[in-house]
Amino acid sequence: MNIVLVEPEIPQNTGNIARTCAATGAKLHLIRPLGFSLADKYLKRAGLDYWNLMTYTVYDNIEEFYARNPDANCYYATKKAARSYADVRYRPDDYLVFGRESRGLDEGLLSGVYDRCIRIPMRGEARSLNLSNSVAVVLYEALRQQDFAGLQQAGSLTEAGAGAEWVDYV
């Protein structure tokens, strides 16, 4: 899977998304202008030590992204979409495109790809979800549809934790 962030503004969100990409094997695509430096301490802190576990590419603008990924099968996340993200059948190499935190994706872009737009259902009074949460919701649905291929699906207790008692803090 591929996650595309168009002009992300908040380093902590991008760091969290980088961490999600590392955990899932998704590739991250960042389209400038970025609202932060890639050396930003908040970006690195949010991504923890996962940056070396993921792949990312930076583009100067959306045109460069399209030129370098001419066969990209993109889905555009926006609250303005008519259909739910859960109504799409995703393929392993699809691109999930998300806009900036303050304004989302530009309507000029969306008007040309409206049949490829998806939304996360929510109450009408809510303007939006956090960007990193939105990425996780849509990405994990796409991965679920692919039976979480390549991901570890079961965990186990450690020896030390196996006999530990739960502490009730009520």
DSSP file with accessible surface (Angstrom, degrees, kcal/mol):
  #  RESIDUE AA STRUCTURE BP1 BP2  ACC     N-H-->O    O-->H-N    N-H-->O    O-->H-N    TCO  KAPPA ALPHA  PHI   PSI    X-CA   Y-CA   Z-CA
    1    1 A M              0   0   25      0, 0.0    26,-2.4     0, 0.0     2,-0.4   0.000 360.0 360.0 360.0 159.3    0.0    0.0    0.0
    2    2 A N  E     -ab  27  95A   6     92,-2.0    94,-3.1    24,-0.2     2,-0.5  -0.990 360.0-157.2-130.6 132.9    1.0    3.6   -0.5
    3    3 A I  E     -ab  28  96A   0     24,-3.3    26,-3.0    -2,-0.4     2,-0.5  -0.950  10.4-165.3-110.3 126.9    0.1    6.6    1.7
    4    4 A V  E     -ab  29  97A   0     92,-3.1    94,-3.0    -2,-0.5     2,-0.6  -0.957   3.7-166.7-116.1 123.4    0.3   10.0    0.1
    5    5 A L  E     -ab  30  98A   1     24,-3.1    26,-2.7    -2,-0.5     2,-0.7  -0.946   9.7-153.6-110.4 115.6    0.2   13.2    2.2
    6    6 A V  E    S-a   31   0A  10     92,-3.0    26,-0.1    -2,-0.6    94,-0.1  -0.810  74.0 -26.2 -92.6 112.1   -0.4   16.3    0.2
    7    7 A E  S    S-     0   0   52     24,-2.2    -1,-0.2    -2,-0.7    94,-0.2   0.891  79.7-161.3  53.9  52.3    1.2   19.3    1.9
    8    8 A P        -     0   0    0      0, 0.0    27,-2.8     0, 0.0    28,-0.2  -0.327   9.8-170.4 -63.6 147.4    1.1   18.0    5.5
    9    9 A E        +     0   0   60     25,-0.2    91,-0.1     1,-0.2    -2,-0.0   0.689  59.6  66.3-112.2 -28.1    1.4   20.7    8.1
   10   10 A I    >>  -     0   0   67      1,-0.1     4,-1.8    26,-0.1     3,-0.5  -0.890  60.7-155.2-110.7 117.2    1.8   19.1   11.5
   11   11 A P  H 3> S+     0   0   16      0, 0.0     4,-2.8     0, 0.0     5,-0.2   0.859  93.0  57.2 -60.3 -36.3    5.1   17.1   12.2
   12   12 A Q  H 3> S+     0   0   80      1,-0.2     4,-2.4     2,-0.2     5,-0.2   0.895 106.4  50.0 -63.8 -37.9    3.6   14.9   14.9
   13   13 A N  H <> S+     0   0   11     -3,-0.5     4,-2.4     2,-0.2    -1,-0.2   0.941 112.3  46.4 -63.8 -46.9    0.9   13.7   12.5
   14   14 A T  H  X S+     0   0    0     -4,-1.8     4,-2.7     1,-0.2    -2,-0.2   0.905 111.8  52.2 -64.6 -37.6    3.4   12.8    9.8
   15   15 A G  H  X S+     0   0    0     -4,-2.8     4,-2.1     2,-0.2    -1,-0.2   0.923 110.3  47.8 -62.4 -43.6    5.6   11.1   12.4
   16   16 A N  H  X S+     0   0   58     -4,-2.4     4,-2.1     2,-0.2    -2,-0.2   0.897 111.9  49.9 -63.4 -39.7    2.7    9.0   13.6
   17   17 A I  H  X S+     0   0    0     -4,-2.4     4,-2.7     2,-0.2    -2,-0.2   0.906 107.8  53.8 -66.8 -39.0    1.8    8.1   10.0
   18   18 A A  H  X S+     0   0    1     -4,-2.7     4,-2.5     1,-0.2    -2,-0.2   0.911 108.1  50.7 -60.2 -40.4    5.5    7.2    9.4
   19   19 A R  H  X S+     0   0   98     -4,-2.1     4,-2.2     2,-0.2    -2,-0.2   0.915 109.8  49.6 -64.0 -41.7    5.2    4.8   12.3
   20   20 A T  H  X S+     0   0   29     -4,-2.1     4,-1.4     2,-0.2     6,-0.3   0.915 110.2  51.1 -63.5 -41.1    2.0    3.3   10.9
   21   21 A C  H  X>S+     0   0    0     -4,-2.7     4,-2.2     1,-0.2     5,-0.8   0.917 109.3  50.5 -62.5 -41.6    3.8    2.8    7.6
   22   22 A A  H  <5S+     0   0   18     -4,-2.5    -1,-0.2     1,-0.2    -2,-0.2   0.907 111.2  48.7 -61.9 -40.6    6.7    1.1    9.3
   23   23 A A  H  <5S+     0   0   61     -4,-2.2    -1,-0.2     1,-0.2    -2,-0.2   0.751 122.7  32.2 -72.1 -23.0    4.3   -1.2   11.1
   24   24 A T  H  <5S-     0   0   13     -4,-1.4    -2,-0.2    -3,-0.3    -1,-0.2   0.549 103.8-116.7-111.7 -13.5    2.4   -2.1    8.0
   25   25 A G  T  <5 +     0   0   60     -4,-2.2    -3,-0.2     1,-0.3    -4,-0.1   0.522  62.4 149.6  84.8   6.4    5.0   -2.0    5.2
   26   26 A A      < -     0   0    3     -5,-0.8    29,-0.4    -6,-0.3     2,-0.4  -0.429  46.3-123.9 -71.9 148.0    3.2    0.9    3.5
   27   27 A K  E     -a    2   0A 108    -26,-2.4   -24,-3.3    27,-0.1     2,-0.4  -0.761  20.7-138.9 -91.6 140.9    5.3    3.4    1.5
   28   28 A L  E     -ac   3  56A   0     27,-2.6    29,-1.9    -2,-0.4     2,-0.5  -0.856  14.4-168.9-105.4 132.7    5.0    7.0    2.4
   29   29 A H  E     -ac   4  57A   8    -26,-3.0   -24,-3.1    -2,-0.4     2,-0.5  -0.986   5.4-164.3-120.9 121.7    4.8    9.8   -0.2
   30   30 A L  E     -ac   5  58A   0     27,-3.0    29,-2.8    -2,-0.5     2,-0.5  -0.927   2.6-159.0-111.4 126.8    5.2   13.4    1.0
   31   31 A I  E     -ac   6  59A   1    -26,-2.7   -24,-2.2    -2,-0.5    29,-0.2  -0.918  32.2 -90.6-111.1 123.2    4.2   16.2   -1.3
   32   32 A R  S    S+     0   0  101     27,-3.0    30,-0.2    -2,-0.5     2,-0.1  -0.314  94.1  66.3 -71.8 159.4    5.6   19.7   -0.7
   33   33 A P  S    S-     0   0   84      0, 0.0     2,-0.3     0, 0.0    -2,-0.1   0.406  70.1-167.3 -76.9 143.9    5.3   22.2    0.7
   34   34 A L        -     0   0   31      2,-0.2   -25,-0.2    -2,-0.1    -2,-0.1  -0.787  24.7-134.7 -95.5 146.5    5.7   20.6    4.1
   35   35 A G  S    S+     0   0   51    -27,-2.8     2,-0.3    -2,-0.3   -26,-0.1   0.202  87.2  26.6 -85.5  19.9    4.7   22.5    7.2
   36   36 A F  S    S-     0   0   24    -28,-0.2     2,-0.3   -26,-0.1    -2,-0.2  -0.959  88.9 -91.4-165.2 169.9    7.9   21.4    8.9
   37   37 A S    >   -     0   0   72     -2,-0.3     3,-2.1     1,-0.1     6,-0.2  -0.726  29.6-127.6 -91.9 145.8   11.5   20.2    8.2
   38   38 A L  T 3  S+     0   0   36     -2,-0.3    -1,-0.1     1,-0.3     6,-0.0   0.668 114.3  57.8 -67.3 -11.6   12.1   16.5    7.8
   39   39 A A  T 3  S+     0   0   77      4,-0.1    -1,-0.3     5,-0.0     5,-0.0   0.410  78.9 135.0 -92.8   1.0   14.8   17.0   10.5
   40   40 A D    <>  -     0   0   40     -3,-2.1     4,-2.3     1,-0.1     5,-0.2  -0.226  56.8-139.6 -55.7 131.5   12.1   18.4   12.9
   41   41 A K  H  > S+     0   0  126      1,-0.2     4,-2.5     2,-0.2     5,-0.2   0.839 102.6  53.4 -64.7 -32.2   12.5   16.9   16.4
   42   42 A Y  H  > S+     0   0   97      2,-0.2     4,-2.3     1,-0.2    -1,-0.2   0.884 108.1  50.4 -70.7 -37.1    8.7   16.5   16.8
   43   43 A L  H  > S+     0   0    0     -6,-0.2     4,-1.8     2,-0.2    -2,-0.2   0.950 114.4  43.8 -62.7 -48.6    8.5   14.6   13.5
   44   44 A K  H  X S+     0   0   78     -4,-2.3     4,-0.6     1,-0.2    -2,-0.2   0.902 113.2  51.6 -65.4 -40.4   11.3   12.3   14.6
   45   45 A R  H >< S+     0   0  148     -4,-2.5     3,-1.0     1,-0.2    -1,-0.2   0.927 109.8  48.7 -64.6 -43.7    9.9   11.9   18.1
   46   46 A A  H 3< S+     0   0   15     -4,-2.3    -1,-0.2     1,-0.3    -2,-0.2   0.871 113.9  46.8 -65.5 -33.2    6.4   10.9   16.8
   47   47 A G  H >< S-     0   0    0     -4,-1.8     3,-1.9     1,-0.2    -1,-0.3   0.515  94.9-165.5 -84.3  -3.9    7.9    8.4   14.4
   48   48 A L  T <<  -     0   0   78     -3,-1.0     3,-0.5    -4,-0.6    -1,-0.2  -0.194  60.4 -33.5  50.3-141.0   10.1    7.0   17.2
   49   49 A D  T 3  S+     0   0  124      1,-0.2     3,-0.3    -3,-0.1    -1,-0.2   0.037 115.7  98.6 -98.1  29.5   12.9    4.8   16.0
   50   50 A Y    X   +     0   0   71     -3,-1.9     3,-2.1    -6,-0.2     4,-0.3   0.512  48.6  94.7 -92.4  -7.6   10.8    3.5   13.1
   51   51 A W  G >  S+     0   0   31     -3,-0.5     3,-1.1     1,-0.3    -1,-0.2   0.859  84.4  52.9 -57.7 -34.0   12.1    5.8   10.3
   52   52 A N  G 3  S+     0   0  135     -3,-0.3    -1,-0.3     1,-0.2    -2,-0.1   0.589 102.5  61.2 -77.4  -7.4   14.7    3.2    9.2
   53   53 A L  G <  S+     0   0  106     -3,-2.1     2,-0.3    -4,-0.0    -1,-0.2   0.384 103.3  54.5 -97.0   1.6   11.9    0.6    8.9
   54   54 A M  S <  S-     0   0   19     -3,-1.1     2,-0.4    -4,-0.3   -27,-0.1  -0.888  72.2-128.0-134.9 165.2   10.0    2.4    6.3
   55   55 A T        +     0   0   89    -29,-0.4   -27,-2.6    -2,-0.3     2,-0.3  -0.929  27.6 175.2-113.7 134.6   10.4    3.9    2.8
   56   56 A Y  E     -c   28   0A  86     -2,-0.4     2,-0.4   -29,-0.2   -27,-0.2  -0.985  13.8-162.3-139.6 152.7    9.4    7.5    2.0
   57   57 A T  E     -c   29   0A  40    -29,-1.9   -27,-3.0    -2,-0.3     2,-0.4  -0.987  10.7-147.3-130.9 141.6    9.7    9.7   -1.1
   58   58 A V  E     -c   30   0A  29     -2,-0.4     2,-0.3   -29,-0.2   -27,-0.2  -0.921  12.7-167.3-112.9 135.1    9.4   13.5   -1.2
   59   59 A Y  E     -c   31   0A   5    -29,-2.8   -27,-3.0    -2,-0.4     3,-0.1  -0.917  25.2-135.4-119.7 148.1    8.0   15.4   -4.2
   60   60 A D  S    S-     0   0   94     -2,-0.3     2,-0.3   -29,-0.2    -1,-0.1   0.797  84.4 -16.0 -72.4 -28.0    8.1   19.1   -4.9
   61   61 A N  S  > S-     0   0   66      1,-0.1     4,-1.8   -30,-0.0     3,-0.2  -0.966  75.0 -88.9-164.5 174.4    4.4   19.2   -6.0
   62   62 A I  H  > S+     0   0   32     -2,-0.3     4,-2.5     1,-0.2     5,-0.2   0.845 120.7  59.8 -65.6 -31.9    1.5   17.0   -7.0
   63   63 A E  H  > S+     0   0  124      1,-0.2     4,-2.5     2,-0.2    -1,-0.2   0.913 105.1  48.6 -63.5 -42.0    2.5   17.2  -10.7
   64   64 A E  H  > S+     0   0   50     -3,-0.2     4,-2.5     2,-0.2    -1,-0.2   0.907 109.1  54.0 -64.3 -40.2    5.8   15.6   -9.9
   65   65 A F  H  X S+     0   0    1     -4,-1.8     4,-1.2     1,-0.2    -2,-0.2   0.955 111.6  44.1 -57.6 -49.5    4.1   12.9   -7.9
   66   66 A Y  H  < S+     0   0   75     -4,-2.5     3,-0.3     1,-0.2    -2,-0.2   0.901 113.1  51.9 -63.9 -39.0    1.8   12.0  -10.9
   67   67 A A  H  < S+     0   0   75     -4,-2.5    -1,-0.2     1,-0.2    -2,-0.2   0.888 114.1  42.6 -65.0 -38.4    4.8   12.1  -13.3
   68   68 A R  H  < S+     0   0  131     -4,-2.5    -1,-0.2     1,-0.2    -2,-0.2   0.605 123.9  37.5 -84.6 -12.1    6.8    9.8  -11.2
   69   69 A N    ><  +     0   0   25     -4,-1.2     3,-1.9    -3,-0.3    -1,-0.2  -0.476  69.1 159.2-133.3  61.5    3.9    7.4  -10.5
   70   70 A P  T 3  S+     0   0   99      0, 0.0    -1,-0.1     0, 0.0    -2,-0.1   0.744  75.9  45.4 -64.3 -23.7    1.9    7.4  -13.8
   71   71 A D  T 3  S+     0   0  154     -3,-0.1     2,-0.1     2,-0.1    -5,-0.1   0.218  80.0 141.6-102.8  15.0    0.1    4.2  -13.1
   72   72 A A    <   -     0   0   26     -3,-1.9     2,-1.0    -6,-0.2    22,-0.1  -0.359  45.6-146.6 -62.8 128.2   -0.9    5.0   -9.5
   73   73 A N        -     0   0   30     20,-0.4    22,-2.7    -2,-0.1     2,-0.3  -0.836  31.4-167.6 -94.8  97.1   -4.4    3.8   -8.6
   74   74 A C  E     -d   95   0A   6     -2,-1.0     2,-0.4    20,-0.2    22,-0.2  -0.681  24.4-167.7 -98.8 143.6   -5.3    6.6   -6.2
   75   75 A Y  E     -d   96   0A  19     20,-2.7    22,-3.4    -2,-0.3     2,-0.6  -0.995  18.8-145.7-121.6 132.9   -8.2    7.0   -3.8
   76   76 A Y  E     -de  97 117A  10     40,-2.1    42,-2.7    -2,-0.4     2,-0.5  -0.878   6.2-144.1-108.2 116.1   -8.6   10.5   -2.3
   77   77 A A  E     + e   0 118A  19     20,-3.0    22,-0.5    -2,-0.6     2,-0.3  -0.672  38.2 143.7 -82.9 123.0   -9.8   10.8    1.3
   78   78 A T    >   -     0   0   18     40,-2.9     3,-1.5    -2,-0.5    26,-0.0  -0.977  57.1-129.9-157.5 144.8  -12.2   13.7    1.8
   79   79 A K  T 3  S+     0   0  108     -2,-0.3    40,-0.1     1,-0.2    43,-0.1   0.639 107.4  67.6 -69.6  -9.7  -15.2   14.6    3.8
   80   80 A K  T 3  S+     0   0   85     38,-0.1    -1,-0.2     2,-0.0    39,-0.1   0.471  76.9 112.4 -88.9  -0.9  -16.8   15.8    0.5
   81   81 A A    <   -     0   0    5     -3,-1.5    37,-0.1    37,-0.3    34,-0.1  -0.345  62.4-144.1 -74.5 154.1  -16.9   12.3   -1.0
   82   82 A A  S    S+     0   0   90     32,-0.3     2,-0.3    35,-0.2    -1,-0.1   0.684  78.8  57.0 -88.7 -21.2  -20.2   10.5   -1.7
   83   83 A R  S    S-     0   0   84     34,-0.4    36,-1.7     2,-0.0     2,-0.1  -0.857  82.1-111.8-119.9 154.6  -19.0    7.0   -0.8
   84   84 A S  B >   -f  119   0B  23     -2,-0.3     3,-1.7    34,-0.2    36,-0.2  -0.422  22.9-123.1 -76.8 149.4  -17.4    5.4    2.2
   85   85 A Y  G >  S+     0   0   47     34,-2.3     3,-1.0     1,-0.3    -1,-0.1   0.771 112.6  63.0 -59.5 -26.2  -13.9    4.1    2.3
   86   86 A A  G 3  S+     0   0   44     33,-0.3    -1,-0.3     1,-0.2    34,-0.1   0.597  90.3  67.3 -78.8  -9.0  -15.3    0.7    3.2
   87   87 A D  G <  S+     0   0  116     -3,-1.7     2,-0.4     2,-0.1    -1,-0.2   0.304  85.8  88.7 -92.4   8.3  -17.2    0.5   -0.1
   88   88 A V  S <  S-     0   0    7     -3,-1.0     2,-0.8    -4,-0.1    30,-0.0  -0.836  71.1-138.6-108.2 144.1  -14.0    0.2   -2.1
   89   89 A R        -     0   0  164     -2,-0.4     2,-0.2    56,-0.0    53,-0.1  -0.897  30.9-154.0 -99.9 106.4  -12.1   -3.0   -3.0
   90   90 A Y        -     0   0    3     -2,-0.8     0, 0.0    51,-0.1     0, 0.0  -0.539   5.4-147.4 -85.3 150.5   -8.5   -2.1   -2.5
   91   91 A R    >   -     0   0  142     -2,-0.2     3,-2.0   -18,-0.1    55,-0.1  -0.789  31.0-105.3-111.2 158.5   -5.5   -3.7   -4.2
   92   92 A P  T 3  S+     0   0   72      0, 0.0    -1,-0.0     0, 0.0    -2,-0.0   0.749 117.1  43.4 -57.1 -28.3   -2.0   -4.1   -2.6
   93   93 A D  T 3  S+     0   0  119    -92,-0.1   -20,-0.4     2,-0.1    -3,-0.0   0.230  84.1 130.6-105.6  16.3   -0.4   -1.3   -4.6
   94   94 A D    <   -     0   0    1     -3,-2.0   -92,-2.0   -22,-0.1     2,-0.5  -0.235  53.4-128.9 -66.8 159.3   -3.1    1.3   -4.3
   95   95 A Y  E     -bd   2  74A  32    -22,-2.7   -20,-2.7   -94,-0.2     2,-0.6  -0.953  11.7-157.3-112.9 125.4   -2.4    4.9   -3.2
   96   96 A L  E     -bd   3  75A   1    -94,-3.1   -92,-3.1    -2,-0.5     2,-0.5  -0.918  16.3-157.4-103.7 115.9   -4.4    6.4   -0.4
   97   97 A V  E     -bd   4  76A   1    -22,-3.4   -20,-3.0    -2,-0.6     2,-0.3  -0.838  12.7-179.1-105.7 129.5   -4.2   10.2   -0.8
   98   98 A F  E     -b    5   0A   6    -94,-3.0   -92,-3.0    -2,-0.5   -20,-0.1  -0.949  15.3-137.7-127.7 145.4   -4.8   12.6    2.2
   99   99 A G        -     0   0    7    -22,-0.5     6,-0.2    -2,-0.3   -92,-0.1  -0.241  39.6 -64.6 -93.8-177.7   -4.8   16.4    2.3
  100  100 A R  B  >  -G  104   0C  10      4,-1.0     4,-2.4   -94,-0.1     3,-0.2  -0.246  46.0-114.3 -68.5 156.5   -3.4   18.9    4.8
  101  101 A E  T  4 S+     0   0   41      1,-0.2    -1,-0.1   -94,-0.2    -2,-0.1   0.839 109.6  47.0 -61.7 -37.7   -4.8   19.1    8.3
  102  102 A S  T  4 S+     0   0   73      1,-0.1    -1,-0.2     2,-0.1    -2,-0.0   0.819 133.3   4.8 -80.0 -30.0   -6.3   22.6    8.0
  103  103 A R  T  4 S-     0   0  153     -3,-0.2    -2,-0.2     1,-0.2    -1,-0.1   0.446  85.0-141.8-136.4  -5.6   -8.1   22.3    4.6
  104  104 A G  B  <  -G  100   0C  27     -4,-2.4    -4,-1.0   -98,-0.1     2,-0.3  -0.328  59.9 -17.2  72.3-155.1   -7.9   18.8    3.2
  105  105 A L  S    S-     0   0    5    -28,-0.3    -6,-0.1    -6,-0.2     2,-0.1  -0.618  79.7-100.3 -86.1 144.7   -7.5   18.3   -0.5
  106  106 A D    >>  -     0   0   82     -2,-0.3     4,-2.3     1,-0.1     3,-0.6  -0.360  20.7-131.7 -65.1 140.0   -8.2   21.1   -2.9
  107  107 A E  H 3> S+     0   0  124      1,-0.2     4,-2.8     2,-0.2     5,-0.2   0.818 106.6  64.7 -62.6 -28.9  -11.6   21.0   -4.6
  108  108 A G  H 3> S+     0   0   64      2,-0.2     4,-0.7     1,-0.2    -1,-0.2   0.911 108.3  40.0 -60.3 -39.9   -9.8   21.7   -7.9
  109  109 A L  H X> S+     0   0   42     -3,-0.6     3,-0.8     1,-0.2     4,-0.6   0.937 115.5  51.4 -70.6 -47.8   -8.0   18.4   -7.6
  110  110 A L  H >< S+     0   0    6     -4,-2.3     3,-1.2     1,-0.2     4,-0.4   0.848  99.7  63.2 -62.5 -35.2  -11.1   16.5   -6.2
  111  111 A S  H 3< S+     0   0   93     -4,-2.8     3,-0.5     1,-0.3    -1,-0.2   0.842 104.4  48.0 -62.7 -29.8  -13.4   17.7   -9.1
  112  112 A G  H << S+     0   0   65     -3,-0.8    -1,-0.3    -4,-0.7    -2,-0.2   0.600 123.9  30.4 -84.7 -11.1  -11.2   15.8  -11.6
  113  113 A V  S X< S+     0   0   27     -3,-1.2     3,-2.9    -4,-0.6   -37,-0.2   0.050  74.5 131.4-132.7  24.6  -11.1   12.6   -9.6
  114  114 A Y  G >  S+     0   0  108     -3,-0.5     3,-1.6    -4,-0.4   -32,-0.3   0.812  70.3  60.9 -57.6 -31.0  -14.5   12.7   -7.7
  115  115 A D  G 3  S+     0   0  118      1,-0.3    -1,-0.3    -4,-0.1    -4,-0.1   0.655 105.5  50.3 -70.1  -9.8  -15.3    9.1   -8.7
  116  116 A R  G <  S+     0   0   60     -3,-2.9   -40,-2.1    -6,-0.2     2,-0.3   0.246  87.5 114.1-108.5   9.7  -12.1    8.1   -6.8
  117  117 A C  E <   -e   76   0A   2     -3,-1.6   -34,-0.4   -42,-0.2     2,-0.3  -0.631  42.2-174.8 -88.5 143.0  -13.0   10.0   -3.6
  118  118 A I  E     -e   77   0A   1    -42,-2.7   -40,-2.9    -2,-0.3     2,-0.3  -0.920   5.2-160.3-132.7 156.2  -13.7    8.2   -0.3
  119  119 A R  B     -f   84   0B  65    -36,-1.7   -34,-2.3    -2,-0.3   -33,-0.3  -0.963  21.4-126.4-136.2 155.3  -14.9    9.4    3.1
  120  120 A I        -     0   0   24     -2,-0.3   -36,-0.1   -36,-0.2     9,-0.0  -0.905  40.8-119.0 -95.8 118.8  -14.9    8.1    6.7
  121  121 A P        +     0   0   80      0, 0.0     2,-0.3     0, 0.0   -42,-0.0  -0.305  49.8 149.2 -60.5 139.4  -18.5    8.3    7.9
  122  122 A M        -     0   0   55    -43,-0.1     7,-0.0     4,-0.1    -3,-0.0  -0.966  51.5 -66.9-159.2 169.5  -18.9   10.6   10.9
  123  123 A R    >   -     0   0  189     -2,-0.3     3,-1.2     1,-0.1     0, 0.0  -0.310  44.8-121.6 -62.8 147.1  -21.5   12.8   12.5
  124  124 A G  T 3  S+     0   0   78      1,-0.3    -1,-0.1     3,-0.0     0, 0.0   0.768 108.5  61.2 -63.5 -27.1  -22.4   15.9   10.5
  125  125 A E  T 3  S+     0   0  144      2,-0.0     2,-0.4     0, 0.0    -1,-0.3   0.730  87.7  86.0 -73.7 -21.5  -21.3   18.2   13.3
  126  126 A A    <   -     0   0   51     -3,-1.2     3,-0.1     1,-0.2    -4,-0.1  -0.663  64.2-157.9 -83.9 132.0  -17.7   17.0   13.3
  127  127 A R        -     0   0  200     -2,-0.4     2,-0.3     1,-0.3    -1,-0.2   0.890  63.1 -40.5 -74.6 -42.5  -15.5   18.7   10.8
  128  128 A S        -     0   0   78    -49,-0.0    -1,-0.3     6,-0.0     2,-0.2  -0.986  52.4-102.5-171.2 170.2  -12.9   16.0   10.5
  129  129 A L        -     0   0   72     -2,-0.3     2,-0.0     1,-0.1    -9,-0.0  -0.663  55.8 -79.6 -98.7 165.0  -10.8   13.3   12.2
  130  130 A N     >  -     0   0   66     -2,-0.2     4,-2.6     1,-0.1     5,-0.2  -0.362  42.6-122.3 -61.3 142.1   -7.1   13.7   13.0
  131  131 A L  H  > S+     0   0   16      1,-0.2     4,-2.5     2,-0.2     5,-0.2   0.912 110.3  48.5 -57.6 -47.3   -5.0   13.0    9.9
  132  132 A S  H  > S+     0   0   11      1,-0.2     4,-2.1     2,-0.2    -1,-0.2   0.890 112.3  49.8 -66.4 -33.6   -3.0   10.2   11.4
  133  133 A N  H  > S+     0   0   92      2,-0.2     4,-2.6     1,-0.2    -1,-0.2   0.914 109.9  51.3 -66.3 -42.5   -6.2    8.5   12.7
  134  134 A S  H  X S+     0   0   18     -4,-2.6     4,-2.3     2,-0.2     5,-0.3   0.921 109.3  49.8 -60.8 -44.6   -7.8    8.9    9.2
  135  135 A V  H  X S+     0   0    0     -4,-2.5     4,-2.9     1,-0.2     5,-0.3   0.942 111.8  48.7 -59.1 -46.7   -4.8    7.3    7.6
  136  136 A A  H  X S+     0   0   29     -4,-2.1     4,-2.5    -5,-0.2     5,-0.3   0.920 110.2  51.3 -61.7 -43.1   -4.8    4.4   10.1
  137  137 A V  H  X S+     0   0   52     -4,-2.6     4,-1.4     1,-0.2    -1,-0.2   0.956 117.5  37.1 -60.0 -51.5   -8.6    3.8    9.6
  138  138 A V  H  X S+     0   0    0     -4,-2.3     4,-2.3     2,-0.2    -2,-0.2   0.929 116.7  51.6 -71.4 -43.2   -8.4    3.6    5.8
  139  139 A L  H  X S+     0   0    0     -4,-2.9     4,-2.7    -5,-0.3     5,-0.2   0.935 109.5  49.5 -60.9 -45.1   -5.1    1.8    5.6
  140  140 A Y  H  X S+     0   0   99     -4,-2.5     4,-2.4    -5,-0.3    -1,-0.2   0.842 108.7  53.1 -69.3 -28.1   -6.1   -1.0    8.0
  141  141 A E  H  X S+     0   0   27     -4,-1.4     4,-2.2    -5,-0.3    -1,-0.2   0.938 110.4  47.9 -66.8 -44.3   -9.4   -1.5    6.0
  142  142 A A  H  X S+     0   0    0     -4,-2.3     4,-0.8     1,-0.2    -2,-0.2   0.925 114.3  46.4 -61.4 -42.0   -7.4   -1.9    2.8
  143  143 A L  H ><>S+     0   0   12     -4,-2.7     5,-3.1     1,-0.2     3,-0.6   0.883 108.9  55.3 -68.6 -37.4   -5.0   -4.3    4.6
  144  144 A R  H ><5S+     0   0  124     -4,-2.4     3,-2.2     1,-0.2    -1,-0.2   0.926 103.3  55.5 -59.9 -41.9   -7.9   -6.3    6.1
  145  145 A Q  H 3<5S+     0   0   17     -4,-2.2    -1,-0.2     1,-0.3    -2,-0.2   0.760 107.6  49.9 -62.9 -22.9   -9.3   -6.8    2.7
  146  146 A Q  T X<5S-     0   0   35     -4,-0.8     3,-1.3    -3,-0.6    -1,-0.3   0.095 121.2-109.2-100.9  19.6   -6.0   -8.3    1.7
  147  147 A D  T < 5 -     0   0  128     -3,-2.2    -3,-0.2     1,-0.3     4,-0.2   0.802  62.0 -74.6  57.3  31.5   -6.0  -10.6    4.8
  148  148 A F  T > <S-     0   0   55     -5,-3.1     3,-2.4     1,-0.2    -1,-0.3   0.857  70.2-158.2  51.9  40.6   -3.2   -8.6    6.4
  149  149 A A  T <   +     0   0   71     -3,-1.3    -1,-0.2    -6,-0.4     3,-0.1  -0.215  69.9   9.8 -53.1 129.5   -0.8  -10.2    4.0
  150  150 A G  T 3  S+     0   0   89      1,-0.2     2,-0.4    -3,-0.1    -1,-0.3   0.420 103.7 113.7  82.4  -1.1    2.8  -10.0    5.3
  151  151 A L  S <  S-     0   0   38     -3,-2.4     2,-0.4    -4,-0.2    -1,-0.2  -0.822  75.3-110.9-105.9 143.8    1.8   -8.8    8.7
  152  152 A Q        -     0   0  172     -2,-0.4     3,-0.0     1,-0.1    -3,-0.0  -0.570  34.1-176.3 -68.6 123.7    2.2  -10.7   11.9
  153  153 A Q        +     0   0  137     -2,-0.4     2,-0.4     1,-0.1    -1,-0.1   0.500  58.6  49.7-106.1  -6.3   -1.3  -11.5   13.0
  154  154 A A        -     0   0   76      2,-0.0     2,-0.2     0, 0.0    -1,-0.1  -0.991  59.5-170.0-135.4 144.3   -0.8  -13.2   16.4
  155  155 A G        -     0   0   71     -2,-0.4     2,-0.3    -3,-0.0    -2,-0.0  -0.577   8.0-149.0-116.6-177.1    1.2  -12.3   19.4
  156  156 A S        -     0   0  116     -2,-0.2     2,-0.2     0, 0.0     6,-0.0  -0.990  22.1-103.0-151.9 156.9    2.2  -14.1   22.6
  157  157 A L        -     0   0  135     -2,-0.3     2,-0.1     1,-0.1     5,-0.0  -0.520  37.1-119.5 -76.6 148.2    2.9  -13.3   26.2
  158  158 A T     >  -     0   0   99     -2,-0.2     4,-2.0     1,-0.1    -1,-0.1  -0.462  28.3-108.3 -78.8 162.2    6.5  -13.2   27.4
  159  159 A E  H  > S+     0   0  192      1,-0.2     4,-0.7     2,-0.2     3,-0.1   0.930 121.2  49.3 -57.5 -42.9    7.5  -15.6   30.1
  160  160 A A  H  4 S+     0   0   92      1,-0.2     3,-0.3     2,-0.2    -1,-0.2   0.891 115.5  43.1 -65.2 -36.9    7.7  -12.8   32.6
  161  161 A G  H >4 S+     0   0   31      1,-0.2     3,-0.8     2,-0.1    -1,-0.2   0.705  96.4  77.2 -83.2 -18.0    4.3  -11.5   31.6
  162  162 A A  H 3< S+     0   0   63     -4,-2.0    -1,-0.2     1,-0.3    -2,-0.2   0.860 103.7  34.2 -63.7 -34.6    2.6  -14.8   31.5
  163  163 A G  T 3< S+     0   0   70     -4,-0.7    -1,-0.3    -3,-0.3    -2,-0.1   0.433  90.5 119.5-100.9   1.6    2.3  -15.2   35.2
  164  164 A A    <   -     0   0   65     -3,-0.8     2,-0.3    -4,-0.2    -3,-0.0  -0.360  59.7-129.5 -70.1 144.4    1.7  -11.5   36.1
  165  165 A E        -     0   0  179     -2,-0.1     2,-0.2     1,-0.0    -1,-0.1  -0.705  21.6-112.1 -92.1 147.9   -1.5  -10.6   37.8
  166  166 A W        -     0   0  251     -2,-0.3     2,-0.5     1,-0.0    -1,-0.0  -0.550  25.4-141.4 -74.8 141.0   -3.7   -7.8   36.6
  167  167 A V        -     0   0   90     -2,-0.2     2,-0.6     2,-0.0    -1,-0.0  -0.914   8.8-143.5-104.9 127.4   -3.8   -4.7   38.9
  168  168 A D        -     0   0  131     -2,-0.5    -2,-0.0     1,-0.1     0, 0.0  -0.810  15.1-174.9 -93.9 118.7   -7.2   -3.1   39.1
  169  169 A Y              0   0  206     -2,-0.6    -1,-0.1     0, 0.0    -2,-0.0   0.082 360.0 360.0-100.0  22.4   -7.0    0.7   39.4
  170  170 A V              0   0  168      0, 0.0    -2,-0.1     0, 0.0     0, 0.0  -0.434 360.0 360.0 -74.6 360.0  -10.7    1.3   40.0
